[in-house]
Amino acid sequence: MTRIPTEPGTTDGPATDDALTPSAATPRKNPLDTYFRISARGSSLGNELRGGLTTFMAMAYIVLLNPVILSGADVNGLKLDHAQLTTATALAAAVTTILMGVVGNVPLALAAGLSVSGAISALVVPHTTWPQAMGLCVVYGLLIVLLVVSGLREKIMNGIPLPLKHAITIGIGLFVTVIGLYKAGFVHTGGPTPLSLGPYGELAGWPVLVFALTLLTIFVLLARKVRGAILIGIAGGTVLAVVVDAVADLPARTWSSSAPVWPGSPVSAPDFGLFGHVDLFGAFSGQGMGAISASVAVFTLVLAGFFDAMATIIGVGTEAGLADGKGRMPGLSKALLVDGAGGAVGGLAGASGQTVFVESATGVGDGARTGLASTVTGLLFAAMLFLSPVAAIVPVEVASAALVVIGSMMMSQARHIDWADREVAVPAFLTCVLMPFTYSITAGVAAGVISYTVIRAGAGKWREPGPLMWILTALFTVYFALTPVKAWLGVH
């Protein structure tokens, strides 16, 4: 006798119907339902399709932004071709996100990690050729894959105490909220205070108004329990932005991204010129960065890619109800394997390392619970190989509203933390606040892990965290001390 798994987070094994007698038989599921376990996770085909579309609309900016970051990289006195970078970005996101859906069966989408792209552009490329830089991406991706295959990555994720997992979810919620507010121009940096309301302590400009109206619309729809509230809000906000831009005749630079107008030609031919140009170990040679500098670069990429993705998977997976009572996600290894392979796939495509995006939470907020949503998102990225001008229609200000909404949803995890217990509350607090305040998921996880083990040890419970937490504490100590360590090693 077999039965449909009902435990949240159960992902292993086929889902079949209980058929003791003909009268007990349930209607046959369609192949998509059977493969992705849509009904078993309490979802529906409509939820998955809508969730996949919502995630794509929240992430579409990466097709425009990643080429901007990487095209600034100076390679032997030449700038990288923008069209080739756009194709590479869409291709890598499509491949890895579809793999996450089909293999991992979780509603997580991948694309070029902006922290990885920034590091590649500013720190690696000036000292290497572009194929050597992409070789480092492949190397760090393969190292993470080895950690997954060995089972170490899943052990680390399961070894993190449950209160810290809840804190990671909260911290990511605050982090995506800050990202949304900043990208929308609602908060500003660079003034007399570290952060301000708008550039001069007050809100100004049509794009901010579009953001605010989109945000309030989504909140109202959620309060009224309207299905697809986030997607409806993004679609409505985009239409409003197009109308405002046309009526007010705004300059293109008014918007954070390109102006929300229908392109003259929505179709563009992909340029695969960067695909396959990889020099796997060239950066470690004398013609590249050198062995020490390249090793430090790989260590930094592995650490950031490993724990940024880990925290995002925990946060989004918990929000989707895929984790069990101890915060563990059965069947997690497949998702981790795809995420680890994202570094290698991104390097091969020429788009820099791919990682799980926190924007995946927007699709979860709109009902996505399975890998079908990721497959939909990946197919839409594939379409952007030919329709990249269309991605520019949704302004960043509109997509940012969805991030703020998701941040508010993820704050609900705060109810699971015992804030009266200082041994738990302090690490949880540091995890939550340092993610948005440092603009780094890894920094928040690192602070939470270190403070948790140190406080436990100070309370005479040094055995309680366990060996893995102490190993992580040592690694994160090196992470925080990376600048003096690099100076000691003579790395610039």
N, C-alpha and C positions, 0 to 999 in steps of 0.2 A: 504493500500500500504506500502510495506517495501522496504528498499534499503540497499545496502552494505555501511557500515559506511566508510567515507572517511577522517574524521578528524584524524590527527596523534594522536596516543595515545588512540583512542577509543577502548576499549576492552570488554565492557559489552554488552550483548545481542547477539543473534545469527545473523550471517551474511546470508541474503537470497537475492535472485535475484528479481529484479523488473519485474513483469510479467503482465503488464496491458493488453497486447494483445499477441497473439502467435508470431507475428513478432518481438515484443520487447523482447521476451524471450532470455536469454543468455544461453550458454551451461551449463549443470548441472556440478557442481563441484564434485570432488571426496570427500569422507568423511574426509580425512585429511585436505583438503583445507577448507571445511566447518567448521570443529571443531576448527582448529587453526587460521582461517581467514588469510591464507597465501596470497591470491590474494588481499584481502582488505588492507593489509599492504604493498602492492607493492613488495612482495617477490615471490619466486618460490620454488618448491620442491627441486630442485638442490641446491639453495642457502641455504636452511635450513639444508639439509644433510651435505653439505660442511662446513657450519658454525659450526654445532655440532661437526664434526670431528676435525675442527681446534681448537675449544675451548678445547676439550679433550686433544689434543696433547700439547697444551700450559699448561694444568693443570696436566698432567699425573705424573709429578714429585712428586705430593703430596702423591701418593701411596708409594713412596720410602722415602720421606723426613719425613712425619709425624711419621712413626714408629721409625725413627732414633731419633727424638726429645723425643718421649714418652718412648722409650726403655731405655733411660738414667734415667728414674724416678726410685728411689729406694723405693720399697714397702716391708717393713718389712725385709730389708736385701736382697731382691731378685729383679732381673731385670725382667721387663715384657717381655713376649715371643714375639719375632720379627714377627714370622709368624702369631700369633693371632692379633697383631696390624695391620699388612698389610691387613688381611681379614676385620677387623673392619673398617679401613680407606676406603677401596673400597666399602664395604657394605653401610656405612652411606652416602658416596658421591653419590652412585647410587640411593638410596631411595630418598634422599632429592632433587636431581637434576631432577629426573623423576617427582616427585610431583610438582616441580616448573614449569616444562613444561606442564604437564597435567592440573594442577589446576590454576597456575598463568598465563600460556600462555605468558611468556616473555623469551627472550633468555639469561637467567641468570643461571649459574651453581654454585652449592654449594659443599664445601668440608670442611675438618677440618681446622679451622682458626689457622694459625700458632701462632698468638699472644695468643689465648686461650690455645693452646697446650703448648706453652712455659711457660705461667703462671701456668698451671696445673702441669707441670713437675717440675718447680723450686720452686714454692711458696706454692702449695696446697698439693701435694703428700707427701712431707717430714713430714707433720703434720697429715696425714690421711691415711686411707686404700684406695686402688684403687676404690672399690665400693663407698666409701664416696666421693671421688673426682668426679666420674661420677654422683653421686647424685647432686652435686653442678651444674654440667652442665644441668641436667634436670630441676633443680629449676630455673636457670637463663633463660632457654629457655621458661619455662612456664610463667615466669613473663613478658617476651617480648610478648608472645601470648596474655596475658591479656591486655597489652597495645594496641595490634592490635584490639582485640575484642571490647575494649572500644571506639575505633576510635581515640584514642589520638595520636598513632604513625603516622597515615596518616595526622592528623591535624598539627602535628609538621612539617612533610615534606612539606605540602602545605603552612605552615605559614612562611617558610624561604624565604626571599626576592629573587626575580629572579636573581639579579646580583650575590648573593652568590651561587646560584645553578650553574650558569655558572662558577664561580670561583672554585667550588667543582669539576666540570668536568675537568677543567684545572689542578687543583692540583692533581687529580688522574692520569691524563696523565703524569705529571712530576714524580709522585710517581712510576708508573709502569716503566717509563723510567729508573729511578735510580735503581730500582730492576733489570731490565734487564741488565744494564751496570755492576752492581755489581756482579750478578750471573755469568755473562760471563767472569769476570776477566778483563774487559776493564777498570774499575776504581777499586781502591783498598783503603782499610783503614788500619790504624795502622802504617803508615810511619811517616816521619817528618811533613807532612801536614795532615789535617783531611781526605782529599781525594787526590788521585794521579792517574795519568795515568799508570795503571799497578802497580805492587808492588814497583818498584823503579823509577817511573817517565817515564817509557817506556814500550811498549808492548812487550810481549815475550810469546812464546809457540804456539803450533799448535791449541789448542782449541780456542784461541782468534782469530786466523786467520779464523777458520771455522765460528765463530760468525760474524766476519766482512764481509766475503764473503756472508753469508746467509742474513745479513742485507741489503747489497747493492743489492743483487739479488731481494729481495722483493721490495725495493724502485724502482728499474728499472721496474719491472713487474707492479707495481702500476702506475708509470708514463706512461706506455704504455697501461694502462687500461685493463690489462689481468685479466679475471675472475678467482677467486681463487688464487690470487697472494700470500697470506700469506700461505695457505696450500701447494702450489707448492714450496714455499721457504723453508718451514719446511721439506717437503719430500726430496727436493734436498739437503738441509743442512745435513740431517741425512745420506743420501747416501754418501756425501762427508766425513762426520765424520767417517763412517765405513771404507771407503777406506784409509783415512789418518791414522787411528789407526792401520790398518793392515799393510800398507806399512812402516810406521815409527816405528812400533812395540813399541808403547808407553806404559809405565806402567799405570796400572788402576788408580793410584792416580793423573795422569796428568789431568783427567777430573773432573769437579765439582761433577758429579754423577758417577755412574758406567761406565765403558768403553763401547762405542757403538759397541757391538759385538752381534751376534745372540747367544742366550743362548743354552746350550746343550739340554735342554728340555724346550720348551716354555710353558708347562702345569704344574701347581702346584695345589694341592688340598687345598681348603680353610679350615681354622681352626677357628671355631666359639666359641672358648673357653672363650672369654671375653663377649659374648653377654648376656645381661640381668643381669649382676652382678652389681646391683645398690643399694646403701643404701641411700635413699632419704634425710633423715635428720640426718644421723649419724655424719656428719661433725660439726653440731651445738652442739653436746653433749660434755661432758667432755672427752669422749674417742676419740674425733676428734679434730678439731681446736678450738672449743669453740664458743659460740654464736656470740661474737663481731667479732672475726677474720673471721669466716665464712660469716657473714653478709657483712663485708667490701670486702671480696673476691667476693661475689655475686654481690655487687654494681659495682665493677670494671668490672666484666665480662658483666653485663647488659649494662653498659655505652659503653664499647668498641664494643660489639656485635651490639648494637642498632645503633650507629652512624657510625661505619665502614660500615655496610650493607646499611644504609640509603644513605650515600654518594656514595657508589658504584652503588646502584640502580639509583640514580639521574644521575650520570655520564654516565653509560652505557645506561640507558633508553633514555637520551637526544641524545647520539650519534646514537642510533638506530632509532631516529625520533618518539619515542613513547610518548613524552611529548607534551602538547599543548602550545599555545603561552605564557602562564604564567608559564611554567615549571612544570605543574602538569600532572600526569599520571592517567587518569581515569581507574577505575578498579584495582587500586593499592593494595587494601586491601588484595586480595587473595595472591599476591606475598609476601606481608609483613607477612602474616600469615604463609606461608610455611617457610620463612626465620626464623621467630621466633621459629617455631617448630623444626628447625634444631639443636638448642641447646639440646633439649630433645631427639631427634633421635640419635644424636651423643653420648650422655651420655648412652643411652640404648644399643647402639652398642659397646660401649667401645672405641670410637675413639676421644673423646673430642668434644666440640661444633662445629657444622657446620655453615658456613656463606657464603654469596655470595662472589665469587671470582672476583677480578678485571680482571683476565685473560678471563672472559666472553667477554670482549671487543674485543678479537682477533676474535671470531666467528662473532660478529657484524661487525667488519671490513671486514669480508669475506662474508657478505650479510645476516646473520641471523637476523630475525625480529620477530619470533614467538617462542612459547614454543616447537614446534617440534624440533628445534635445541637443546634445553635443554634435551628433551627426548632422542635424539640420544646420546648426551654426557653421560647421565645417564646410558643408555644401554651399552655403551662402558666401563664405570666404573664397571658395573655388570659383564661384560666379564673379567675384570681384577681380579675377584675373582678366576678365573681359569687360567688366562694368565698373571699374574703379572710379570713374567720374561720378557715379551715382552715390557712392559712399560719402561724398562731400556734401550732400544735401542736408543730412542731419547735423546740425551745429553742435559743437562741444557743449554749449550751454544747456541744450535740451537733454543730451545724454547724461550730463552731470546731475540733473535733477533726480534721475533714477538711482544714482550712487548714494545720494543723501537719503533717499527713501529706504534703500537696503540697509544703510547704516543704522537707521532707527529700528529696523526689524531685528538686527543682530544684537542690539542692546538688551533684548529680552533674556539673554543668557545670564545676566547679572543676578537673577533671582536664584541661581543654583550655587552661588558662592556664599560661604559663611563669612561675612564681613566683620563679624565680632571676633573671629579667630585670627589673631595677628600673624601667626605663622603661615596662614593661607592668604590672608587679605593683603599683606605687603607685597609678596611676589605677584599676586593677581593685579594689584594696583599698578605696579611698575610695568607689567606686561601690557596692560591696557593703555596707559598714558604715553609710553615711550614710542609706540608705533606711530601715532599721529605727530607727536612732538619732534621726533627725529626723522620723520618721513621714511621710516625703514621698518619693515616687518621683522627682519632678522634681529635688529637691535632690541625690539620689544621682547622677542622670544629669549634672546640671550640674557637680558636683565632679569626676566622672570626665573629662568633656570638657575642662574648664579645666586640670586637672592634666596631662592627656595632652599638650595642645598646649604648655603652658609647659615641661614636662620635655623634650619633643622639641626645643623651641627652645633651651633651656639646654644641650642636648647638641650644638648646632650643626646640628640637623636640622629647622630651622624650616619648610622647604618640604614635609616629609614628611606632616604632617597633612592638607594640602590646603586650598583656600579655604573649603569648607563648614565644616570643623571650626573654622577661625579665626572665621568669622561666628558660629557657635554659641557660641564662647568669648566673643565680645563681648556677645551676647544674654544669656548666663547671668551674665556679670559685672553687667549691669544688673539681672538677677533678684535676685542676692544683695544688690545695693545699692539695692533698690527703696525701702526706708524713707527713706534720705537723699535719694533722688531725688524722692520724693513731698514731703518737707519743703521741698526747694528749689523745687518747683513750687507750693508752698502748698496741697497737697492733704491733706485730713484723712481 
